[in-house]
Amino acid sequence: MKPIAVNQLSDNFFETISKEWMLVTAGNKDAFNAMTANWGGIGFLWNKPVVYVFIRPERYTFGFMEKNDYFTLSFLGEENKSIHKI
């Protein structure tokens, strides 16, 4: 995987987020967690790019999201959809 600048995104995110798997990762170099998700959104708010995901408080990843300023979304694509079973 490689970082992609927001202005280089060209996917149909309605399709990508609803039908393909993505990983939400939060934490730091000492402690982190990733979970699969297929709900959220992407867009612009007050001329700034934004992305949002919803994580239930019961999920282990929720604590990492609350304690850290940043999180990562990784889109696996259809060819890697089974990777979440690891």
Rosetta silent file (secondary structure, phi, psi, omega in degrees, C-alpha in Angstrom):
SEQUENCE: MKPIAVNQLSDNFFETISKEWMLVTAGNKDAFNAMTANWGGIGFLWNKPVVYVFIRPERYTFGFMEKNDYFTLSFLGEENKSIHKI
SCORE:     score description
SCORE:     0.000 S_00000001
   1 L     0.000  153.221  178.657    0.000    0.000    0.000 S_00000001
   2 L  -140.919  149.679  177.337    1.060    3.575   -0.572 S_00000001
   3 L   -64.628  144.964  177.654   -0.206    6.965    0.564 S_00000001
   4 L  -129.071  129.604  176.539   -2.391    8.808   -1.947 S_00000001
   5 L   -65.842  144.133 -176.052   -3.027   12.550   -1.862 S_00000001
   6 H   -58.583  -32.652  179.915   -6.699   13.401   -1.523 S_00000001
   7 H   -75.276   -4.603  176.932   -6.681   15.306   -4.825 S_00000001
   8 H   -98.644   -3.570 -179.571   -5.554   12.099   -6.593 S_00000001
   9 L   -71.356  131.377 -179.337   -8.580   10.062   -5.502 S_00000001
  10 L  -131.850   -0.494 -178.700  -10.753    9.077   -8.430 S_00000001
  11 L   -68.110  159.594  169.897  -12.762    6.114   -7.138 S_00000001
  12 L   -85.219   99.465 -173.105  -16.518    6.089   -6.784 S_00000001
  13 H   -72.962  -17.111  170.573  -16.560    6.094   -2.988 S_00000001
  14 H   -62.218  -44.164  178.681  -20.249    5.240   -2.791 S_00000001
  15 H   -71.773  -47.793 -175.617  -19.284    1.949   -4.415 S_00000001
  16 H   -61.104  -50.138 -176.005  -15.931    1.561   -2.668 S_00000001
  17 H   -71.411  -36.770 -175.644  -17.156    2.155    0.885 S_00000001
  18 H   -82.273  -27.440 -172.698  -20.408    0.203    0.580 S_00000001
  19 H  -119.082  -16.647  177.486  -19.218   -2.865   -1.330 S_00000001
  20 L  -109.170  162.388  179.473  -15.472   -3.246   -0.793 S_00000001
  21 L   -87.072  145.354  169.870  -13.641   -3.725    2.463 S_00000001
  22 E  -132.517  154.336  174.803  -11.603   -1.047    4.109 S_00000001
  23 E  -104.909  133.868  171.241   -9.451   -1.160    7.198 S_00000001
  24 E  -104.083  120.910 -179.173   -9.706    1.530    9.857 S_00000001
  25 E  -121.583  133.275  178.010   -6.436    1.705   11.792 S_00000001
  26 E  -141.855  154.103  178.418   -5.790    3.880   14.830 S_00000001
  27 E   137.415 -155.511  176.753   -3.109    4.094   17.489 S_00000001
  28 L  -139.630 -172.274 -174.516    0.585    4.861   17.633 S_00000001
  29 L   -66.734  -20.294 -178.779    3.842    2.973   17.135 S_00000001
  30 L   -92.025  -30.491 -178.160    3.516    1.298   20.542 S_00000001
  31 L  -151.896  126.670 -179.095   -0.149    0.262   20.455 S_00000001
  32 E  -153.885  167.166  177.972   -2.582    0.165   17.556 S_00000001
  33 E  -151.868  149.929  176.290   -5.509   -1.755   16.163 S_00000001
  34 E  -126.769  148.036  176.331   -7.211   -2.215   12.811 S_00000001
  35 E  -141.452  153.539  174.995  -10.744   -3.284   12.025 S_00000001
  36 E   -81.022  151.486  178.911  -12.709   -3.861    8.852 S_00000001
  37 E  -153.566  156.893  172.490  -15.501   -1.466    8.007 S_00000001
  38 L  -146.261   41.513  175.210  -17.829   -0.677    5.157 S_00000001
  39 L  -147.248  143.290 -178.371  -19.554    2.481    6.327 S_00000001
  40 L   149.059 -164.662 -178.803  -18.465    6.092    6.351 S_00000001
  41 E  -162.710  170.171 -178.447  -18.006    8.896    3.903 S_00000001
  42 E  -145.259  145.361  179.874  -15.653   11.300    2.201 S_00000001
  43 E   177.358 -154.822  178.813  -16.109   14.848    0.974 S_00000001
  44 E  -127.383  137.348  178.242  -15.318   18.513    1.595 S_00000001
  45 E  -135.266  119.759 -175.956  -16.352   20.616    4.579 S_00000001
  46 L    52.127   45.602  177.632  -15.510   24.324    4.686 S_00000001
  47 L    64.464   21.319  176.701  -13.133   23.806    1.743 S_00000001
  48 E  -121.911  141.071  175.817  -11.183   21.081    3.557 S_00000001
  49 E   -69.497  136.822  178.625  -11.124   17.388    2.640 S_00000001
  50 E  -134.742  154.413  172.897  -12.823   15.251    5.291 S_00000001
  51 E  -139.896  146.446  178.642  -13.475   11.581    5.866 S_00000001
  52 E  -141.521  148.240  175.572  -15.630   10.010    8.554 S_00000001
  53 L  -136.939  157.384  178.762  -16.304    6.549    9.907 S_00000001
  54 L  -115.654  126.707 -179.806  -18.604    5.306   12.634 S_00000001
  55 L  -129.308  125.314  178.919  -17.276    2.932   15.284 S_00000001
  56 L   -64.891  144.822  179.202  -19.394    1.577   18.121 S_00000001
  57 L   -59.181  -24.078 -179.819  -17.997    2.210   21.628 S_00000001
  58 L   -73.556  -16.565 -177.852  -17.960   -1.559   22.229 S_00000001
  59 L   -75.585  140.577 -179.794  -15.354   -2.087   19.511 S_00000001
  60 H   -57.670  -37.370 -178.454  -11.731   -2.465   20.634 S_00000001
  61 H   -66.039  -24.289 -177.445  -10.621    0.079   18.011 S_00000001
  62 H   -55.202  -44.975  179.267  -12.893    2.758   19.531 S_00000001
  63 H   -60.528  -38.488  177.723  -10.452    3.433   22.390 S_00000001
  64 H   -67.215  -37.567  177.450   -7.593    3.930   19.939 S_00000001
  65 H   -65.210  -39.755 -178.767   -9.703    6.376   17.938 S_00000001
  66 H   -69.797  -33.921 -174.673  -10.531    8.351   21.088 S_00000001
  67 H   -88.298  -11.974 -174.036   -6.917    8.531   22.316 S_00000001
  68 L  -123.213  149.929 -177.250   -5.232    9.471   19.027 S_00000001
  69 L   -79.562  -21.583 -173.334   -5.531   12.447   16.696 S_00000001
  70 L  -128.235  155.840  172.210   -5.184   10.499   13.446 S_00000001
  71 E  -144.895  165.225 -177.506   -6.441    7.325   11.860 S_00000001
  72 E  -122.189  139.219  169.771   -5.873    5.584    8.550 S_00000001
  73 E  -110.488  126.539  177.705   -8.308    4.156    6.027 S_00000001
  74 E  -119.012  124.205 -179.288   -6.896    1.448    3.775 S_00000001
  75 E   -98.726  120.761 -171.039   -8.992    0.248    0.848 S_00000001
  76 L   -85.873  -24.504 -177.145   -8.231   -3.360    0.006 S_00000001
  77 L    78.458  158.167 -177.327  -10.021   -3.756   -3.301 S_00000001
  78 H   -59.002  -38.312 -176.794  -12.010   -6.756   -4.427 S_00000001
  79 H   -67.015  -18.638 -179.569   -8.895   -8.848   -5.126 S_00000001
  80 H  -114.540   16.053 -173.994   -7.822   -8.585   -1.447 S_00000001
  81 H   -59.335  -31.725 -177.223  -11.239   -8.848    0.187 S_00000001
  82 H   -76.710   -6.403 -177.386  -10.403  -12.130    1.942 S_00000001
  83 H   -63.187  -24.811 -178.791   -7.445  -10.593    3.803 S_00000001
  84 H   -66.609  -11.910 -179.236   -9.750   -9.587    6.672 S_00000001
  85 H   -82.100   -7.167 -177.911   -9.995  -13.254    7.665 S_00000001
  86 L   -68.145    0.000    0.000   -6.379  -13.334    8.841 S_00000001
